Amino acid sequence: MSPRWMSTGRSAIPRVELVLRIITRTSLPPRVTSCRVSRSSGFPNTDAKVCELSYDRIRFEPARDSAGNPVPAQFYYQQTYFERR
């Protein structure tokens, strides 16, 4: 990971962008039923916490079939955050 620079007033602080991607599966009603990391942030505890929180916090409209009926689906979620260096 290469540092990016964030301007804060008179100085620039190096920071590293961390990206975590998870894949969730849903059921009906649309709730997360499984979660797995597809791109780690490099911090296993943080990755696990994002998956844990996805069960309680992620809400969305369900996927629909061609007749407009709700169906279980797979969704991708990306969390981006920064670590100061």
C-alpha positions in Angstrom: 0.0 0.0 0.0 1.4 3.3 -0.9 0.8 6.4 1.3 -1.7 9.0 0.2 -1.4 12.5 1.6 -4.2 14.3 3.5 -4.0 18.0 3.9 -4.9 19.2 7.4 -4.3 22.8 7.8 -0.6 23.6 7.7 0.7 20.1 7.4 0.2 17.0 5.3 -0.3 13.7 7.1 0.6 10.5 5.3 -2.2 8.0 5.4 -2.8 4.5 4.0 -6.1 3.7 2.3 -7.4 0.3 3.5 -10.1 -1.4 1.6 -12.2 -4.3 2.8 -14.7 -6.2 0.5 -17.2 -8.6 1.7 -19.7 -10.9 -0.1 -23.0 -11.3 1.6 -25.8 -13.7 0.9 -29.4 -12.8 1.7 -32.6 -14.5 2.5 -36.2 -13.4 2.6 -37.0 -11.0 4.2 -33.8 -9.4 3.0 -31.3 -10.0 5.7 -27.7 -11.0 5.6 -27.4 -14.8 6.1 -23.7 -15.2 5.4 -20.6 -13.1 5.0 -17.1 -13.7 3.8 -14.2 -11.5 3.1 -13.2 -11.3 -0.5 -10.5 -8.7 0.0 -8.9 -8.3 3.4 -8.0 -4.9 4.9 -4.9 -6.7 6.3 -6.4 -6.6 9.8 -8.2 -9.8 10.6 -10.0 -8.5 13.7 -11.3 -5.5 11.7 -12.4 -7.8 8.8 -14.3 -10.1 11.3 -16.0 -7.1 12.9 -17.3 -5.7 9.6 -18.8 -9.1 8.8 -20.3 -9.3 12.2 -21.8 -5.9 11.9 -23.2 -6.7 8.4 -25.7 -9.1 9.9 -27.3 -6.3 12.1 -26.7 -3.2 10.1 -26.9 -3.8 6.3 -30.5 -3.3 5.0 -31.6 -3.1 1.4 -34.4 -3.8 -1.0 -34.5 -7.4 -2.1 -33.4 -8.7 -5.5 -36.3 -9.6 -7.7 -36.9 -12.1 -10.4 -38.4 -11.4 -13.8 -41.9 -11.5 -12.3 -41.0 -9.0 -9.6 -41.0 -11.4 -6.8 -38.3 -11.0 -4.1 -35.5 -13.6 -4.3 -32.4 -14.5 -2.2 -29.3 -12.9 -3.7 -25.6 -12.3 -3.3 -24.4 -8.7 -2.7 -21.0 -7.1 -2.5 -20.0 -4.4 0.0 -16.9 -2.4 0.2 -15.7 -0.5 3.2 -12.9 2.0 2.7 -11.1 3.7 5.6 -7.8 5.3 6.3 -4.9 4.6 8.7 -2.6 7.5 9.6 1.1 6.8 9.2 
